[in-house]
Every structure is written in C-alpha cells, then in structure tokens.
C-alpha cells in the first residue's frame, strides 16, 4: 500500500512535493470514511485512501507527477541490471531556474508491505546516485524507525539486518549510477525483493504506454478465466459487446445482430481495433489492470484517465475502488483527469482530491482539497471551476487572436 510519495527538482516541479494517500481525520458529510478508506496495521490508528484523483489545468504538472512515480519505479527495478558503468541516468531536473542547476533530483516513497512500513528514497543527478536511504518500522505501537542503510556517494552505513549490502559494497560491486537496493535485489536480499515486487505490482499507465497496456490486455485473453472476466467487465460498461475473443486476425468483438423487427438473429464479429471506438479500446486496455488490482490488492496509477471515457464510466470505476464489496483487498487507484464531474458526484472525500498548479516562474506545486477550509455543503466542482482552489487555467480573451490587424505597414 502506498502512504506517501515525495519528489523534488524534477521536470516542472522545482520545490519538494508530497502526495499522500493517508486519510485525514476530517469528517466529510458527503462521503463516509469507512466507504473510501481502509485501516492499516492492527495496533496503530492509520487509515489510507482507496482512491485519489488529481485535477489541474493543462501544463500544470499532472502528467509530470505520474512521470515522477514512473521514474522512481523504473530506476529501482532497472538501475543495477540495465544501466552500464558510466552510462547517464535519464533524470530531468527543473530547468527554469539557476537555483536548481547542478542540484540532484530527489524521490522518496513510504509504503506498507505486510506488517512493515518502508521509507526508501534517493537523490540522483545525470551521472551519479548522490545519496540513498532505506528505513523500516513495524506497524506495532511505539515502534521506532530503523535505518537499514544510508549511502553518500559510494560510502554506505549499513545495519546488520541488511548484511548483504555491506558484503556487496565491500567487494566493490556498487556502481555510482546504480542503487544499492537494486543491486541487493539482484542477489535476492529479502527486503529489497519485497520492495521491488511491490513496485512490479504497481501498474503505471501513461499516454506513452497505452500500446503496452493494449498488448498486456491482449495477452491475458489466452487465459479463459481472465477472458471471461474482461468480457463481463465490458458488459458492465454497456459497450454493446457480447464477447471478446482472440484469433490470428487479432482481437475480435462480437455484437448481437437483429432483423427488421428488432429480433436477435445471431452475432456479428468485428476486428476490435478497426470497428470499435477509441473509448472502447481504452476501456478494454484498462479492464485487466483494474480487475487485477481489485482482486489482488495492487495499485493502479493512470494518467489522463478521463480521456476517451464517458463521465459515468469514470465514476463507476472510481466507485469500484471506493466500494467495500468490490475492493476487499486494499487496492488503490490514483488517476489524473480533467473531467470535473467527478468533483460533483459525491464519490470522493476532500483528502482524495488533489490539485496541481503552475506559478508565474514555471514551477508546479501540488496540494489536496483537504488543505482548504470548505463548507460541508460546498460544491467542489463549482468552486473549482470558479478558481477558488487555484488549479484552473488563467486565460486571456481568445477572440483577440482572431482580430484583424489593421495597422499600416
């Protein structure tokens, strides 16, 4: 489960930002806490949100927030095995200020795996891991955080519980452009393996990875049990498809055909990619990640979630994650979108609603609606569109662009 994710000096974010799935103590008259949060640990009083939605104007940082999560995942899973010695680290710091020139980018996540909370983070520039740290704390009352290791350059202070880390560093196997955690995972160190598996079970879908999502969904059709679930999920969305199959010709969608009197006569099969709408194709691509997350308590993170999907369908999917019945395994959903109808649907609490904003110097920030004092009867959607939460675009009169230039040359 994800508790917090922090990052700094990355893409359009100059200053440190912390996104949190930890539920606040606020009482929301519109949404009951027990419907959209779940408890973590047996002895501590901590609840996490099941879903969160990030809103903001174009170019305000929503996609870059997802890219920060994606880089964090990629670098941990791949820095040790995919980067060669001396190869550049593909990190992109904030470029619009002299303050950040030569300053490393920072990433840190707090996660829960079984009965332990892990806080792992690192600082990197284009060539080196500047620092790296890993802390662990049990979910028991009054438990203290233990430093498993702290790295500064290639020098590491390592706790005995992370003994393999000392062995690897003593043998000179740690590279300047790779993480110690990634290296330890290659040698099956239990904590490193657990964290890396947690990341593998965290699906991140961006605009550039939509083809991968499609290919993944297509591959799952080979499993008859999964295929039936995907078909049922498509019927749930009322897409008009009776069946979805896979053949040498690709993915086929089956629709009921009718005679002139409206009586069903059979089924007509279409190649899905050619005959179905972009929204249907996207929904099909998302079906398995959604089902997989809900059934197995995983995390699903989707950028531009609302693109090509109907408003009511968006609300239905978010409601599945907030549902006590559908989400029994503590799955989490994080999405970015523009569709403001979700703000007015009484599905999300204030601590599940986040905004991104860009200032006059090109730097983005991120904050939750729970940071604001809001009346119980307030319309989140209306107030957001009125600019009360500061995350809407400031637009000039676009008609001026079309005005005829009558100046004499």
Secondary structure, DSSP 4 states (H G I P E B T S, - for coil): -EEEEEEESBTTB-S-EEEE-B--S---SSS-HHHHEEE-SSSS--EEESEEEEEE-TTSSHHHHHHHHHHHHHHHHHHHHHSPTTPPP------S-GGGTTPPEEEEEEEEETTEEEEEEEEE-SS-EEEEEEEEEESSTT---EEEEEEETTEEEE-GGGHHHHHHHHTT---TTS-HHHHHHHTT-HHHHHHHHHHHTEEEE-GGGHHHHHHHHHHHTTSHHHHHHHHHHHHHTT-S-SEEEEETTEEEEEEEEE-TTS-EEEEEEEEHHHHS-HHHHHHHHHHHHHHHHHHHT-EEEETTTTTTS-HHHHHHHHHHHH-TTT--S--EEEEE---GGGGGTT-S-GGGEEEEEE-TTS-EEEEEGGGS---TT--HHHHHHTTTTS-S-----THHHHS------
